[in-house]
Amino acid sequence: MAPQAHPIASDKHYIRFSVAPPTRDALTLRKALADALEAAFGIVGGSVRVDVLAVLEEGRGCVVRVDEGCVYILSNNGRC
């Protein structure tokens, strides 16, 4: 019998980004993401909590975590 997957319920979403130019500083990445969200979605986008979980490949990528509700807001152009 094949093992069955039992997904862990989570209200978080995980996103992998490519980064150019490369940077190894997680705070710089977080600030750049926050600035981009605010530029694209205004004050609502700027208030999205982004956790940089990992800096990958010598700073050429990163993995971030956001709340499910924030993904919903962003996918609706900043509207609930």
C-alpha positions in Angstrom: 0.0 0.0 0.0 1.3 3.5 -0.9 1.6 5.9 1.9 -1.1 8.6 2.0 -0.3 12.2 2.2 -1.7 14.2 5.1 -1.3 17.8 4.3 -0.8 20.2 7.2 -3.4 22.8 7.3 -1.8 26.3 7.0 -3.0 29.8 6.4 0.4 30.7 4.9 1.7 30.8 1.3 5.3 30.3 0.3 6.8 32.0 -2.7 10.2 31.6 -4.3 11.6 34.6 -6.1 14.6 35.1 -8.4 16.7 38.1 -7.3 18.7 40.5 -9.5 21.1 41.9 -8.7 22.0 39.2 -6.1 21.9 40.1 -2.5 22.5 38.0 0.6 20.9 40.4 3.0 17.4 39.3 4.1 16.5 42.8 5.4 17.4 44.4 2.0 15.2 41.8 0.2 12.3 42.4 2.6 12.5 46.1 2.1 12.6 45.8 -1.7 9.6 43.5 -1.6 7.7 45.9 0.7 8.5 48.9 -1.5 7.4 47.0 -4.7 4.1 46.0 -3.1 3.4 49.5 -2.0 4.3 50.9 -5.4 1.9 48.3 -7.1 -0.9 48.2 -4.6 -0.6 51.4 -2.6 -0.9 51.5 1.2 -2.6 48.1 1.4 0.2 46.4 -0.5 2.8 48.1 1.7 1.1 46.7 4.8 1.5 43.1 3.7 3.7 41.1 6.1 6.5 39.4 4.2 8.8 37.0 6.0 12.0 36.2 4.2 12.7 32.6 5.2 15.7 31.8 3.1 18.2 33.5 0.9 19.2 31.0 -1.8 22.0 30.5 -4.4 24.5 33.1 -3.3 21.7 35.7 -3.1 20.2 35.0 -6.5 16.9 33.8 -5.0 14.8 33.8 -1.9 11.8 32.1 -0.3 9.2 34.3 1.4 6.1 33.6 3.5 2.8 35.6 3.4 -0.6 35.2 5.0 -3.4 33.7 3.0 -5.5 36.8 3.4 -2.7 38.9 1.9 -2.6 36.7 -1.1 -6.3 37.3 -1.5 -6.0 41.0 -1.2 -3.1 41.2 -3.7 -4.9 39.0 -6.2 -7.9 41.4 -6.2 -5.7 44.5 -6.9 -5.8 45.6 -3.3 -9.5 45.2 -2.7 -11.1 42.8 -0.2 
